[in-house]
Amino acid sequence: MGESPNVIGFRFLKTYTNYVLMGLEFAKHGTLLDLTKILKKTKKPLKDEQCSQIMKSILLGLKHIHRNNYVHRDLKPSNIVIADIKDFSKIKLVDFGLAVKY
């Protein structure tokens, strides 16, 4: 499918006798769901610019997978990860377990 800054990167696949190990790009700042919980606790809202960056990143990720003829089918805050908390343009889509090619 090719790399995209807004879709989690695949690194390797290793098979063993009883299991399969898949290596993905590391996104150290958790999910969008985690972020919303933290913001709710601290009562600190996101700025409009941050919200628009998040939405743009999600839409660019969707654009990439749709151009490659895939549909995610499970888009939710827990399937959107934050690679860099200081740069919301690095939001990435993850969990393609329900994705289908069309």
N, C-alpha and C positions, 0 to 999 in steps of 0.2 A: 504494500500500500504506500510505502514511502514515508519519510519523516515529516512531521509537522510540529511547530512549536507549541501547538495547543492540543496535541494528542500524545498520551504517554508513550514513551519510546520503548520498543522491544529490544532487548539486549542479547538473550540467548535462551536456548531450550536444551535441557539435558535430561535424558531418560535413564532411569535405573530400573532394577528388577521390579520393585514394588511401588514406584512413584515417579512422577515427572516434575522436574524443577524448571520453572520459567523465571528468567531474570528480566526485570523491567527497570526503566529509569526511576531514580529516587526523587520523590517530591517531599521534602522534609517538613513542610508546614501544614500537613493534615488536609482535611477535606473542607469543602465549603460548608458542610453541616457543622463541623467543629468550629469554624470561624463564626457562624451565626450564634452558636451557643455561647461562645466567649463574649461576643458583642452584646448579647442579651444580658449576661451576668454583669458586665462592666458598664452597661447602659451607655456605650459609646457607639453612635451610629456611623456607618460608612458615609463618606462624602459622595456627592453625586458623581464626581469624576472617577472615583474608585468603583462605584456601581457600574458605570458605563464601560470601564475597562474590563470588568468581570464579564459583563454581557457580550462585549465584543470578542473576548477570548473564547467564550463558549460557542458563539456563532461561527467564529473562524475554524474551530475544531470540527463543528458539524459540517461546515462547508467542505472541509478536507475529506471527511469520511464519505459524504454524499457524492463528491466528485469521483470517488473510488467505488461508487455503487454499493455502499453499505448503509444500513440504518441501525442506529444504536439500540433503540427500543427499551432502554432502561435508564434514561437520563433523569437524575435526581441529585440533590446536594451531596450525598455520600459518594457519588460516582464522578465528582469533580474535585480534583486535587490542586493544591497551591504549591507550586515549586519555590516561589520566593514571595514572602509576605509583604515585601516592600515594592514588588512589581507585579501587579495583577494582570499584566499582559502575559504572564507565564502560568496562567490557569490551564489545566490539562484535563481532557476527558479520559476516563479509565473504565474498566470493567465492560468488556465487549462480549460477555458470556451469552447474552441474548441477541447479539447483533446478527443480522442476516444480510446476505448479498442479494441485490435485486437486479 
